[in-house]
Amino acid sequence: MAHLFLVKDIAFQAGLSTATVDRVLNGRPGVRRQTEMRVKAAIAELEKQQAGAMGSGRVLAIDIVMETPQRFSDAVRAAFEAEMATFLPGVFRCRFHFAEVMKPAELVQLLDRIRLRGTHGIVLKAPDVAEVAAAVARADAAGIPVVTLVTDLPNSARIAYAGADNRAAGETAAYLIGEFLGTDGGKVLVTLSSGRFRGEEEREIGFRRVIRARYPAIGITEISEGHGTDAATGTLAAAALAADPAINAVYSIGGGNRAVLAAFDAAKRPVRVFVAHDLDADNRALLAARRIGFVLHHDLRTDARSAFRAIMSRATALPRTVPASLSSVEIVTPYNMPAGD
């Protein structure tokens, strides 16, 4: 397997031991096909990163760790890869660790493994629970800066948060739905992927506050723990619709929008207004088809840039904490949808 990289660099990128990578590269027996594919993918990723890098620049290898549906992790990966080439002469190499659902213990084990292996920084989307905060503290004590992405861990040792003002986003969703439904009222189905994520909780708090203060004729029904996956979210939505005939609007905080719409279709129920988050591939298609009305979008490349700068600040011995740099929330309709990358 031809390559120009050190075995340790390939092993770091692939998340494998140097011994395993050496066996793959030299065609030795006893290697699983999946492992061989991981090594090939790691070499391809290193080649792509090298093509846009300046050889004289310092390389900062960082790990992106996220519990999130694949449709969102795909968008995040694209944003970070697009931003990597803009940071010269400092060059970033990113290793991605994505899972749609992770138990806290699995997430902590992954963070500790990254810390022990070594990294210049961690970008983290994770639930706000004590064991994750403790793992962040261990990374910080080892000199590894952690930046939270999209959802914050404010009581942890993270050095910065990169993302939108989630409470303001929830308030914006309430305004859109409240003005659309008007005095007719109704009930909004609010969907969360999980109550463990602070960012989703802040969106819900902002939404409820404005609905309660300005649109008292509108009720709220909440579903949670579908983890943004279509199967689980669709089941929860179908049960909520069966239990409450007044539901006529959706504020989707946690995703699974195709499944939510399918539940309305199966129940032969109209959706008067549907507000979602993030301009991923699914939401682009649903918006273009007029199945959803509004997408609250923030630029993930801005978030990636903020994360890179925060990690560079630690690498260059700048101040230990980085001022917040929130990305702005944009209301996207079928008529102002930006072109895809």
C-alpha positions in Angstrom: 0.0 0.0 0.0 1.9 3.0 -1.3 2.1 6.1 1.0 4.3 9.0 2.0 3.4 9.1 5.7 4.9 7.9 9.0 3.2 4.8 10.4 2.4 6.7 13.6 0.7 9.5 11.6 -1.5 6.9 9.8 -2.2 5.2 13.1 -3.2 8.5 14.7 -5.5 9.4 11.8 -7.1 5.9 11.7 -7.4 5.5 15.5 -5.4 2.2 15.4 -2.2 1.0 16.9 1.1 1.4 15.0 1.5 -2.4 15.1 -1.9 -2.9 13.4 -1.2 -0.3 10.7 2.2 -1.9 10.1 0.5 -5.3 9.5 -1.9 -3.7 7.0 0.8 -1.8 5.1 3.0 -4.9 4.8 0.1 -7.2 3.8 0.5 -9.5 6.8 -2.3 -12.0 7.6 -4.8 -11.8 10.4 -6.1 -8.3 9.5 -9.9 -7.7 9.1 -11.2 -6.1 5.9 -12.7 -3.3 8.0 -9.4 -2.5 9.6 -7.7 -2.4 6.1 -10.4 0.0 4.9 -9.8 2.3 7.9 -6.1 2.4 7.1 -6.8 3.2 3.4 -9.3 5.9 4.4 -6.7 7.4 6.8 -4.1 7.6 4.1 -6.6 9.2 1.7 -7.5 11.8 4.4 -3.8 12.6 5.0 -3.2 13.0 1.3 -6.1 15.4 1.0 -4.9 17.4 4.0 -1.4 17.5 2.7 -2.5 18.9 -0.7 -3.7 22.1 0.9 -1.0 22.4 3.6 2.2 24.5 3.6 5.2 22.3 4.5 6.7 25.0 6.6 3.7 25.5 8.8 3.1 23.9 12.2 0.7 21.0 12.1 -2.0 20.9 14.9 -3.8 17.5 15.1 -7.2 17.8 16.7 -10.0 15.4 17.4 -13.7 16.2 16.7 -16.0 14.2 19.0 -19.8 14.3 18.5 -22.9 12.4 19.5 -25.2 13.4 16.7 -27.3 12.1 13.8 -25.3 11.4 10.6 -27.0 14.1 8.6 -25.6 16.7 11.0 -22.1 15.1 11.4 -21.8 15.1 7.6 -22.5 18.9 7.6 -19.9 19.4 10.4 -17.3 17.4 8.7 -17.7 19.4 5.5 -17.5 22.7 7.4 -14.3 21.7 9.3 -12.6 20.3 6.2 -13.5 23.5 4.3 -12.0 25.7 7.0 -8.8 23.7 7.5 -7.1 25.1 4.4 -7.7 28.7 5.5 -5.5 28.5 8.6 -2.0 29.0 7.2 0.9 28.8 8.1 -0.7 26.9 11.0 -2.1 23.7 9.5 -4.9 21.6 11.2 -5.3 17.9 10.8 -8.7 16.7 12.0 -9.7 13.2 13.1 -13.5 12.7 13.4 -15.2 10.5 15.9 -19.0 10.5 15.3 -21.8 8.3 16.6 -25.5 8.8 16.5 -26.0 7.5 20.0 -23.3 7.1 22.7 -23.7 6.2 26.3 -21.9 8.6 28.6 -19.4 5.8 29.7 -18.5 5.2 26.0 -18.0 8.9 25.4 -15.8 9.3 28.5 -13.8 6.2 27.4 -13.2 7.8 24.0 -12.2 11.1 25.5 -9.7 9.4 27.9 -8.3 7.3 25.0 -7.7 10.5 23.0 -6.1 12.2 25.9 -3.7 9.3 26.5 -2.8 9.0 22.8 -2.2 12.7 22.6 -3.8 15.5 20.6 -3.5 19.3 20.3 -7.1 19.8 21.0 -10.6 18.4 21.2 -13.8 19.8 19.7 -16.7 18.3 21.5 -20.5 18.0 21.1 -21.7 16.0 24.1 -24.4 15.9 26.8 -24.0 18.1 29.8 -23.4 15.4 32.4 -21.0 15.1 35.3 -18.9 12.3 33.9 -18.3 14.1 30.6 -17.3 17.3 32.5 -14.8 15.2 34.6 -13.3 13.8 31.3 -12.9 17.4 30.0 -11.2 18.3 33.3 -8.7 15.5 32.8 -7.9 16.6 29.3 -7.4 20.2 30.4 -5.1 19.1 33.2 -3.1 17.3 30.6 -2.7 20.5 28.6 -5.3 19.6 26.0 -7.8 22.4 25.2 -11.4 21.4 24.8 -13.9 23.6 22.7 -17.6 22.7 22.9 -19.5 22.8 19.6 -23.2 23.7 19.1 -24.1 22.7 22.7 -22.1 23.9 25.7 -20.7 22.5 28.9 -20.5 25.8 30.8 -19.5 24.2 34.1 -16.6 22.3 32.7 -13.0 23.2 32.0 -13.6 23.8 28.3 -11.8 26.9 27.0 -14.5 28.1 24.6 -17.9 27.5 23.1 -18.4 27.6 19.3 -22.0 27.9 18.2 -25.1 30.0 18.1 -27.0 31.6 21.0 -29.4 28.7 21.5 -31.8 30.6 23.7 -32.2 33.3 21.1 -32.8 30.7 18.5 -35.6 29.2 20.5 -37.2 32.6 21.0 -37.0 33.2 17.2 -38.8 29.9 16.6 -41.5 31.0 19.0 -42.0 34.3 17.2 -42.3 32.6 13.8 -44.8 30.0 15.0 -46.7 32.5 17.1 -47.1 35.0 14.4 -48.1 32.3 11.9 -50.7 30.7 14.1 -52.0 34.0 15.4 -55.1 34.1 17.5 -56.3 30.8 16.1 -53.9 29.1 18.4 -53.3 25.4 18.5 -50.5 23.2 19.9 -46.9 22.9 18.9 -45.1 19.6 18.9 -41.6 20.4 20.3 -39.1 17.6 19.5 -35.8 17.2 21.3 -33.2 14.5 20.5 -32.4 14.2 24.2 -32.8 16.3 27.4 -29.1 15.7 28.2 -27.9 18.4 25.7 -27.8 21.9 27.2 -28.1 23.5 23.7 -31.4 21.8 23.1 -32.6 22.7 26.6 -31.7 26.3 26.0 -33.6 26.4 22.8 -36.7 24.9 24.5 -36.4 27.4 27.4 -36.3 30.3 25.0 -39.2 28.9 23.0 -41.4 28.3 26.0 -40.7 31.8 27.5 -41.8 33.7 24.4 -44.9 31.4 23.8 -46.0 31.9 27.4 -45.4 35.6 27.3 -46.7 36.6 23.9 -48.9 33.7 22.6 -50.9 32.3 25.5 -53.4 30.6 23.1 -50.7 28.3 21.9 -50.0 25.1 23.8 -46.9 22.9 23.8 -46.4 19.1 23.7 -42.8 17.8 24.0 -41.2 14.6 22.9 -37.7 13.6 23.7 -35.1 10.8 23.6 -35.5 10.0 20.0 -31.8 10.9 19.5 -32.6 12.6 16.2 -33.0 9.2 14.5 -36.0 8.7 12.2 -37.2 5.4 13.7 -37.4 6.5 17.3 -38.5 10.1 16.6 -41.2 8.9 14.3 -42.6 6.5 16.9 -42.7 9.3 19.5 -44.3 11.7 17.1 -47.0 9.2 16.1 -47.8 8.6 19.8 -48.1 12.3 20.5 -50.4 12.9 17.6 -52.6 10.0 18.6 -52.9 11.4 22.1 -53.6 15.0 21.2 -55.8 16.1 18.3 -54.9 19.8 18.8 -51.3 19.5 17.6 -51.0 21.5 14.4 -47.4 22.9 14.3 -43.9 21.6 14.9 -40.7 23.1 16.4 -38.0 20.6 15.6 -35.1 21.1 17.9 -33.6 17.6 17.7 -34.1 16.5 14.1 -35.8 13.5 12.6 -37.9 15.7 10.5 -38.8 13.3 7.7 -40.1 10.9 10.3 -42.2 13.6 12.0 -43.8 14.6 8.8 -44.5 10.9 8.0 -46.3 10.6 11.3 -48.5 13.6 10.4 -49.1 12.1 6.9 -50.1 8.7 8.4 -52.5 10.4 10.8 -53.9 12.5 8.0 -53.2 15.6 9.9 -52.0 19.0 8.5 -49.0 20.9 9.7 -49.7 24.6 9.6 -46.1 25.7 10.3 -42.9 23.7 10.8 -39.7 25.3 12.1 -36.5 23.2 12.0 -32.8 23.7 12.8 -29.7 23.3 10.6 -29.4 23.4 6.8 -28.4 19.8 6.3 -29.2 17.7 3.2 -32.5 16.5 4.6 -33.7 20.0 5.6 -32.6 21.4 2.2 -34.8 18.9 0.4 -37.8 19.4 2.7 -37.5 23.1 2.5 -37.3 23.0 -1.3 -40.4 20.7 -1.4 -42.3 23.1 0.9 -42.7 20.4 3.6 -41.2 22.7 6.2 -41.5 26.4 6.3 -38.4 27.8 8.1 -35.0 26.6 8.9 -33.0 28.4 11.7 -29.5 28.1 10.3 -26.1 29.1 11.6 -22.9 28.9 9.7 -20.9 25.8 10.8 -17.8 27.2 9.1 -17.9 30.1 11.4 -18.1 27.6 14.3 -15.2 25.7 12.9 -13.2 28.9 12.6 -13.9 29.8 16.2 -12.9 26.4 17.4 -9.6 26.5 15.4 -8.7 29.9 16.8 -9.5 28.9 20.3 -7.2 25.9 20.0 -4.5 28.0 18.3 -4.6 30.4 21.3 -3.6 27.6 23.6 -0.9 26.3 21.2 0.6 29.8 21.0 0.4 30.4 24.8 -2.3 33.1 24.5 -4.8 33.7 27.3 -6.2 30.5 28.8 -9.9 31.2 28.0 -11.2 32.7 24.7 -14.0 35.2 24.5 -17.3 33.9 23.2 -17.8 34.3 19.4 -21.4 33.3 18.7 -22.4 32.6 15.2 -25.5 34.4 14.0 -28.9 32.7 13.4 -30.4 33.1 10.0 -34.0 32.4 9.1 -33.9 30.4 5.8 -37.0 30.0 3.6 -37.4 28.3 0.2 -36.7 31.7 -1.3 -33.4 32.6 0.3 -31.8 29.1 0.7 -28.0 29.5 0.1 -26.3 27.3 -2.4 -24.9 24.1 -1.1 -21.2 23.6 -0.8 
